[in-house]
Amino acid sequence: MLVLGTTIAILLGTSSAHMATTKPCPRHSPNCDIKPPLPPGVSDYDYNNIKDPIPYNGTLCKSDIPWTAPVATWTAGQDVTYKFQTDGAAHGGGHCQFSLSYDGGKTFVVIHEELQYCFFNGPSSDNTAKVTEYTFKLPAEVPNSDKVIAAWTWVNAIGNREFYMNCADIKIVGSSSSSYTGKEIVIANHEGYPTIEQFSGNYETGLEYYKNAKQVTVNGNGGYVNNPPPPPPPSSQPSSSEQPEPTSHAKFEYSSAPVTTSLSNDYPAPLGHNIVPETTSEADTSLPSSDLLDSIGASDECTIGAFECNADKSGFRVCAWGKWSNDFACGQGSVCTTSDTNAVYCGWP
């Protein structure tokens, strides 16, 4: 029996896998056009878990055993491309980072970010990725090495609080630099690290961790240096007769429109805590645009966060932003039920 609390992705997670890279080929994945032989100690390809999040106390990269040879050769200062499987669950987007490690996965330095709307081109309640390919320029200063880990990491916008990571073993050539300094990757929703809450329609959720990440320096020989974060800007306390000015987040810029797919699939609208952005001194209580409400089939007024089974018990609907969504089907053979405590779940009859 599967209980629905404040997240809808629990229901849908049984019928959809998550996201995973296909290029560069992540460790032990069977879903790549070109992949090396399995390394000693690995008995089979990772057919079942390549799209899963990192377990809460699990190993980053899912495995610390590299491929037997690099799966790609990247040239410093040239464009590189990441591709993702098109049949995964994109959970409304979220924060993605692309990073490199030169010390076997102990330290990762960021080379590219797709924050807020990863797999989409803006806010979305969809569960099917509209963007499955990203191309960006590899910094010219990254050192050469034939033992580099290229990592993709993702904190999803909607659903269980999870941390996704795929790691590929690559080679980098064409650089005249022996070190590179950049932001350290953000790890969240993992044991010993902060939790980034469900976005609930606020796509600035968790951005402070990315904006304030410390600087690290990686070396081609596998060494690294932790650099202190930049000092905070000077500030003064207002007098009792003065009112503080509202603060504003730094502006984030994103790459040009990436390659998109034509797949489409409904996904429940985000729910949960209502987090107020720091750009104003008063809460913004306005509803989302009518286009976004129409896209999730919103109709009738209701209490935000409420669930209810549909008339024939074949599925359920959820109240998002004060409007009922379209029905979402239970899995084949299961029916929607309301418990004595008013929890809604899909289970076997």
C-alpha positions in Angstrom: 0.0 0.0 0.0 1.3 3.4 -1.0 0.3 6.4 1.2 0.1 9.9 -0.3 1.3 12.6 2.0 2.4 15.9 0.5 4.0 14.5 -2.6 2.5 13.0 -5.7 5.7 11.6 -7.1 5.5 8.7 -4.7 2.4 7.5 -6.6 3.9 8.0 -10.1 7.4 6.7 -9.2 6.2 3.1 -9.5 5.4 3.5 -13.2 8.2 5.8 -14.3 11.9 5.6 -13.9 14.0 8.8 -13.3 16.6 10.6 -15.4 20.0 9.2 -16.4 22.7 10.2 -18.9 23.6 8.3 -22.0 26.5 10.5 -23.1 29.1 10.5 -21.7 28.3 6.9 -20.7 27.9 6.6 -16.9 29.6 3.9 -14.9 28.3 0.4 -15.7 25.3 1.7 -17.7 23.9 -0.6 -20.4 22.1 2.3 -22.1 24.9 3.7 -24.2 25.9 3.3 -27.8 29.6 2.8 -26.9 30.7 1.4 -23.6 33.9 -0.4 -22.5 34.0 -3.9 -21.0 32.9 -4.2 -17.4 35.8 -3.7 -14.9 36.9 -6.6 -12.7 34.7 -6.9 -9.6 31.5 -5.8 -11.5 29.5 -8.8 -12.6 26.8 -7.2 -14.7 25.6 -3.9 -16.2 23.4 -1.7 -14.0 20.1 -2.4 -15.7 17.9 -1.5 -12.7 19.5 1.4 -10.8 21.1 3.7 -13.3 18.2 6.1 -13.2 17.6 5.8 -9.4 18.7 8.5 -6.9 21.7 8.0 -4.7 20.6 6.2 -1.6 20.5 8.6 1.4 23.7 7.1 2.9 24.9 5.6 -0.4 28.1 6.1 -2.4 28.3 9.1 -4.6 28.6 8.1 -8.3 26.7 4.9 -7.2 30.0 3.0 -7.7 33.6 3.9 -7.0 34.8 1.4 -9.6 35.7 3.2 -12.9 35.3 1.9 -16.4 38.3 0.0 -17.8 39.0 2.9 -20.2 37.7 6.5 -20.8 34.3 6.6 -22.4 35.0 10.0 -24.1 37.9 12.3 -24.8 37.1 16.0 -24.3 39.3 18.9 -25.5 39.7 21.9 -23.2 38.1 25.0 -24.5 35.8 23.1 -26.9 32.1 22.3 -26.8 31.0 19.1 -25.0 27.5 17.5 -25.1 25.5 15.7 -22.4 22.6 13.5 -23.5 19.9 12.0 -21.3 17.5 9.1 -21.7 14.2 10.3 -23.1 11.9 7.9 -21.1 12.7 9.1 -17.6 10.6 11.1 -15.0 11.8 14.7 -14.9 9.9 15.7 -11.7 9.2 19.3 -12.9 12.8 20.2 -13.4 15.1 21.5 -10.7 18.8 22.2 -10.2 21.5 20.4 -12.4 25.2 20.8 -12.2 28.0 19.3 -14.4 31.4 18.9 -12.7 34.8 17.3 -12.9 36.9 15.4 -10.3 40.6 14.7 -10.6 41.0 12.9 -7.3 38.8 9.8 -7.8 35.6 11.5 -6.7 36.7 13.2 -3.5 36.4 16.7 -4.9 34.2 18.0 -7.8 34.5 21.4 -9.4 31.6 22.8 -11.4 32.0 23.5 -15.1 28.3 24.2 -16.0 24.9 24.7 -14.3 21.3 24.4 -15.4 19.6 25.8 -12.3 15.8 26.0 -11.6 14.5 24.5 -14.9 16.8 21.6 -15.8 15.1 19.4 -18.5 12.6 22.2 -19.2 12.6 25.7 -20.6 10.8 27.3 -17.6 8.5 26.4 -14.7 6.7 23.1 -15.3 4.4 20.6 -13.5 5.2 18.0 -16.2 6.9 14.7 -15.5 8.3 14.2 -19.1 11.5 16.1 -19.9 11.3 18.6 -22.8 15.1 19.0 -22.8 17.2 15.9 -23.1 20.5 17.4 -24.4 22.8 20.1 -23.2 25.9 21.5 -25.0 28.3 23.9 -23.3 31.9 24.9 -23.6 34.5 23.0 -21.5 36.6 25.7 -19.7 40.0 26.1 -21.4 41.8 26.0 -18.1 40.8 22.5 -17.0 43.9 20.4 -16.8 44.7 17.4 -19.0 44.3 13.9 -17.5 43.2 10.5 -18.5 41.5 9.8 -15.2 38.8 12.4 -14.9 35.3 11.8 -13.6 32.6 13.9 -15.3 29.6 14.1 -13.1 26.0 15.2 -13.6 24.0 15.9 -10.4 20.4 16.9 -10.0 18.1 18.1 -7.2 14.5 17.5 -8.4 11.8 20.2 -8.1 8.8 17.9 -7.4 8.6 14.7 -5.4 10.6 12.9 -2.7 13.7 14.8 -1.6 16.4 13.0 -3.5 19.8 13.5 -5.0 20.7 12.1 -8.5 24.2 11.5 -9.8 25.7 9.8 -12.8 29.5 9.6 -13.2 31.5 9.0 -16.4 35.2 8.3 -16.7 36.7 10.5 -19.4 40.0 11.9 -20.7 40.8 15.6 -21.2 43.4 16.8 -23.7 44.4 20.1 -25.2 45.0 22.2 -22.1 48.1 24.2 -21.1 46.9 24.7 -17.5 47.9 22.6 -14.5 44.9 23.6 -12.3 41.4 24.9 -12.4 39.4 26.9 -9.8 35.6 27.0 -9.7 32.7 26.3 -7.5 32.4 23.1 -5.5 29.3 21.0 -6.4 26.3 21.2 -4.2 25.3 17.9 -2.5 21.9 17.9 -0.9 19.2 15.5 0.3 22.0 13.1 1.3 23.3 12.0 4.7 25.4 14.8 6.3 24.3 17.4 3.8 21.4 20.0 3.8 17.9 19.2 2.5 16.5 21.3 -0.3 12.8 21.3 0.1 10.2 20.6 -2.7 10.0 23.7 -4.8 6.2 24.1 -4.5 6.1 26.5 -7.4 9.1 28.6 -6.1 12.0 27.9 -8.4 14.4 29.9 -6.3 14.2 27.2 -3.6 17.7 26.1 -2.6 19.5 28.6 -4.9 21.4 30.0 -1.9 23.5 26.8 -1.7 24.6 27.2 -5.3 25.2 30.9 -5.1 27.3 30.6 -1.9 29.3 27.5 -2.8 32.9 27.7 -1.8 35.7 27.7 -4.4 37.9 24.7 -5.0 41.1 24.3 -7.0 41.7 21.0 -8.8 45.1 19.8 -10.2 45.8 17.5 -13.1 47.9 15.3 -10.8 44.8 14.6 -8.6 45.4 17.2 -5.9 43.0 19.9 -4.8 42.8 23.0 -2.6 39.8 24.2 -0.7 39.5 27.9 -1.1 37.6 30.0 1.4 34.3 31.5 0.2 34.3 35.2 -0.7 33.7 37.6 2.3 30.2 38.9 2.6 29.6 42.5 1.4 29.8 45.2 4.1 26.5 46.0 5.7 25.2 48.3 8.4 22.4 47.9 10.8 19.5 50.4 10.2 18.5 52.7 13.0 15.2 52.0 14.9 13.5 54.7 12.8 14.7 53.2 9.5 13.0 50.3 7.6 15.4 47.8 6.0 15.4 47.7 2.2 14.2 44.4 0.6 17.0 42.2 -0.6 17.3 40.5 -4.0 18.9 37.3 -5.2 21.7 37.5 -7.7 20.6 37.2 -11.3 21.2 33.7 -12.8 21.9 33.4 -16.5 21.3 30.3 -18.5 22.6 28.9 -21.8 20.7 29.4 -25.0 17.8 27.1 -25.8 19.0 23.5 -25.9 17.7 20.6 -28.0 14.2 19.5 -27.0 12.1 16.4 -27.5 8.5 16.2 -28.6 7.4 13.9 -25.7 4.6 15.1 -23.4 3.0 13.7 -20.3 0.9 15.3 -17.5 2.5 15.5 -14.1 0.8 16.8 -10.9 1.3 20.4 -10.0 3.8 21.1 -7.1 2.6 21.1 -3.6 4.0 21.6 -0.1 5.4 24.6 1.8 4.7 28.0 0.4 8.2 29.7 0.4 8.3 33.4 -0.2 11.1 34.6 -2.5 13.5 37.2 -0.9 13.0 39.7 -3.6 10.1 41.5 -1.8 9.4 42.4 1.8 5.8 41.1 1.5 4.6 37.7 0.4 3.3 37.4 -3.2 -0.1 35.8 -2.9 -1.0 36.0 -6.6 -2.0 32.8 -8.4 0.1 31.4 -11.3 -0.8 32.5 -14.8 -4.0 31.1 -16.3 -2.0 29.3 -19.0 -0.1 27.3 -16.3 -3.4 26.5 -14.5 -5.0 25.4 -17.8 -2.0 23.2 -18.6 -2.7 21.0 -15.5 -6.5 21.1 -16.1 -7.2 23.2 -13.0 -10.9 23.7 -12.3 -13.2 24.4 -9.3 -12.0 25.9 -6.0 -10.5 23.7 -3.3 -8.1 23.8 -0.3 -4.4 23.8 -1.3 -2.8 20.4 -0.7 -6.1 18.4 -0.6 -6.4 15.0 -2.3 -9.5 13.1 -3.3 -10.3 9.9 -5.2 -12.3 10.2 -8.4 -15.8 8.8 -8.7 -14.9 5.4 -10.1 -11.8 5.0 -7.8 -9.5 4.6 -10.8 -7.3 7.5 -9.8 -7.2 10.7 -7.8 -6.8 14.5 -8.2 -5.0 17.1 -6.2 -5.6 20.7 -5.3 -2.8 23.0 -6.5 -3.0 26.7 -6.1 -6.6 26.5 -5.0 -7.8 24.6 -8.1 -8.4 20.9 -8.7 -6.1 19.3 -11.3 -7.1 16.7 -13.9 -7.4 13.1 -12.7 -4.2 11.1 -12.3 -4.6 7.3 -12.8 -3.6 4.7 -10.2 -1.4 1.8 -11.4 -2.9 -1.0 -13.4 -5.0 -3.3 -11.1 -4.9 -0.8 -8.1 -7.7 1.4 -6.9 -7.8 4.7 -5.1 -8.9 4.5 -1.4 -9.3 7.1 1.4 -8.2 5.8 4.8 -9.7 6.5 8.2 -7.2 9.4 8.7 -8.2 10.9 5.2 -4.9 9.8 3.6 -5.4 9.0 -0.1 -3.5 6.0 -1.6 -3.6 3.6 -4.5 -3.4 0.0 -3.4 -4.6 -3.4 -4.3 -8.3 -4.0 -3.8 
